[in-house]
Amino acid sequence: MLVILRRLNIPVIVQHLQQSAMSIYADVPKGPAIEVFALTQAFKDDSNPSKVNLSVGAYRTDAGVPWVLPVVRKTEISIASDEAVNHEYLPVTGLDTFTSAATELVLGADSPAIKENRAFGVQTISGTGALRVAADFLHIHLNRNVVYYSNPTWENHHKIFSDAGFTTLKSYRYWDQNKRQLDFKNMVADLNEAPPGAVIILHACAHNPTGIDPTQEQWTELADLLEKKKLFPLFDSAYQGFASGDPDRDAWAVRYFVQRGFELFTCQSFAKNFGLYCERAGNLTVVQKCAGTKAAIHSQLTWIVRGQYSNPPAYGARIVSKVLNTPELRKEWMASIQTMSSRIRQMRTALRDKLVALGTPGNWDHIVNQIGMFSYTGLNESQVRVLIDEYHIYLLKTGRINMCGLNTGNIEYVAKAIHAAVTGAGSNAACPCDNKL
C-alpha cells in the first residue's frame, strides 16, 4: 500500500501511515491547554514592558515577585542544618507531627473531635491530592457516585471526581452575575434537589474563583439543609489564614459543621498560607461520629495512598510541622499571613477606588466585599480579550483575577485598562450594549 501511495505522490497520507505503522501513540489526540498555565507562559513570552499577570494563583509582593516567608526560610535552614534529619521514607500516611498539627489547625486545639479521638489526618500531595484520596475513598468504600460543586468553582474539582469514578457530577448555583454577590437562594434550591448521600464540595473560606463566602447565618442554614437531606460535606480548605489573616476565623464553617455532629472530610493545602506552592504539602482531615471507626478508615486510606504514590514527600511537611509546633515560629507565621492578607485587602480597596474615580460604569463594591486571593471582577470574555490583546494584562476568560498580581506600580495602569475595556474605548472592545456591568 505504501509503495502505491508513493507512486501516486501523496506524501501526507504516506507520512501519516508511516507514523501509524511506527507508533502505538500515533492516534493519541492532543489535549487542550490548561488555561492558567498557558496564560502564564504567554506572559513570560510577552516582551511588552507594561505587561501584568493577574492569572497565576500565587502570592506576589508589592514589587511583583514571589515571597518566601521569612519564617519558612529560617525553618528551611534549621532543617538543613540538622544532621539527625535523613531521607528515609515517611510512613504511607505521612509525618505524624504534620498531620496532627494540620488537623488541629483546621479543627481547633480545643476540638472535642480531636480530644475524643474522632478526628485524624492523612498527609497528601497538597490539596489536590487530598481531594483525590477523599474522592477515591468515598467512591470505593462508601459507594458514593454523586457530587455537587459550586458554579463556578475551581476547575479541578470536576476532573478529580470524574477521574475517581463518580458518575453524576452536578453544580449548584453560587454566583449572581448581575448583582455580583452570592446567589444563596438558588444555591439552597439546587442543594435541596441533591439525593441523600451526595457529596457536597464546600469552600471553607475565600471561595475560588469568586472570593465570596456565605455569612455565618447562611452557613447555619446550609448545615440545616445538609443535615436534613443527609448530604456529605467535603470542605476544600486552601486558604486558611491566608484569607483573613486569622486561621480561626477562616476555619469557622468547618468547625461549626463539626460542632453540629457532621461526619466530614476537609482537604487542606499549605501552598498559599505557607508559600509552599511546589512542595505539595497537604492534609486530609477525617471527622467521625465515634473513634471506633478510625482504624478501618485509616487502613483503607493507607491502601489508597499506597496505590497512588506510595508515600508523601517530607520536605514541605517538615517545614509546616516545625512552624506550627514551635510557639515562637508559629507567632512569626501569623505575622506573615497577616502581611499577605492585608496587602491583598489594600489592593482591593485601591482598585475599587480607582475605578470609581475614573467613572467606570457599574458598581465595583463587590471587589472589596470579596475575600482572599481571587476576585470575580464581572468582566465578560470580550472585555478580557481586550485586556490581554491590547493592554498585555493576562487574566482568565471568566474575568477572575489574582489580587496579588496588583501592586502600587501597576494598579493605575490596570484600572485604566479595565475602564477602557468596559467603556469600549479599546479598538477591539465589546459594544457597550453588551456590557452588563
Buried (B, 14 or more C-beta within 10 A) or exposed (E): EEEEBEEEEEEEEBEEBEEEEEEEEEEEEEEEEEEBEEBBEBBEEBEEEEBBBBBBBBBBEBEBEEBEBEBBEBBBEBBEEEEEEEEEEBBBBBBBBBBBBBBBBBBBEEBEBBEEEBBBBBBBBBBBBBBBBBBBBBBBBEEBBBBBBBBBBBBBBBEBBEEBEBEEBBBBBBBBEEEBBBBBEBBBEBBEEBEEBBBBBBBBBBBBBBBBBBEEEBBBBBBEBBBEBEBBBBBBBBBBBBBBBBBEEBBBBBBBBBBBEBBBBBBBBBBBBBBBBEBBBBBBBBBBEEEEEBEEBEEBBBBBBEEBBEBBBBBBBBBBBBBBBBEEBBEBBBEBBBBBBEBBBBBBEBBBBBBBEBEBBBBBEBBBBBBBBBBBBBBBEBBBBBBBEBBBBBBBBBBBBBBBBBBEEBBBBBBBBBBBBBBBBBEEBBEEEEBEB
